[in-house]
Amino acid sequence: TMRTIKDVKYVDDYVLKIVFDNRRVKRVDLKNRIERLSSNGSSIFKRLKRKDYFRRVRVNPEIGTICWPNSADFCPDVLYQIGK
C-alpha cells in the first residue's frame, strides 16, 4: 500500500518533519534531491531552492503528499524511504 502524509513541518535548511498515515514521524532532507532535479532541467523544482519558497510546503490531502504553490510534489513512498 502506498503511504500518505498527514502533516508536515518545516525544520530548517531543506529538512522537513513528516507525519505519515501509519503515525511514523520522519525527518526528510530534500536538499540533494532538489539540487539534482533542478539541475536536470526540471524548472518546477528550481523554485524550491529558495528557502523562503521551500518553507511554503503544505500537505495536499487530495493526493496524500506534500506540495508547494507551484504544484511541485514528491511521492510519499519515496519520502518515507529516505526519511530518518
Secondary structure as UniProt FT lines:
FT   STRAND          5..12
FT   TURN            13..14
FT   STRAND          15..20
FT   TURN            21..22
FT   STRAND          25..29
FT   HELIX           31..39
FT   TURN            40..41
FT   HELIX           43..46
FT   HELIX           47..49
FT   HELIX           51..54
FT   TURN            55..56
FT   STRAND          58..60
FT   TURN            61..64
FT   STRAND          65..67
FT   TURN            69..70
FT   HELIX           76..82
//
